[in-house]
Amino acid sequence: ALAGDVGTKYKAAAEVVQKTLQGLIATQIVAGNKIVDICAFGDTLIQKQCETQFKKSKIDKGVAFPTCLNVNNVACHFSPLSTDTTELKAGDTVKIDLGAHFDGYIAVGAHTTVVPEAAGQAFTAPTGAAADVIVAAHQGAQIA
């Protein structure tokens, strides 16, 4: 375990990342929402949470890795331009990755989910070929 200030900063960054992921999944991963707006919202959540911590210290803090939404066949690190108009659709597979830091001590996190039919609904589990691809990817990751 990391002791002292370093461990505290890593833990604080990890908590910001976890809360941001939970917030995005609960409120933003909805059919019809624009990817660019979700990414901006994620970065804002990170920044706002970081501003409330280590107020007495003049340290750099905030977004360490911008919020990225990787939809369906996009592998990773898609951070859209402000002019992008792509919207989520029900059934899309969405991989979210983001990071926060305090004084350069970084925590990153990611989560994969499926866009539900409507806000507040659980997603419908994929079947057929889509389910086969997910299982194959999981098994490949386990072997690697």
Salt bridges, closest charged atoms under 4 A:
ASP5 OD2 - LYS9 NZ 2.89
GLU15 OE2 - LYS11 NZ 3.99
ASP60 OD2 - HIS101 NE2 3.78
ASP97 OD2 - HIS77 ND1 3.17
ASP103 OD2 - LYS9 NZ 2.80
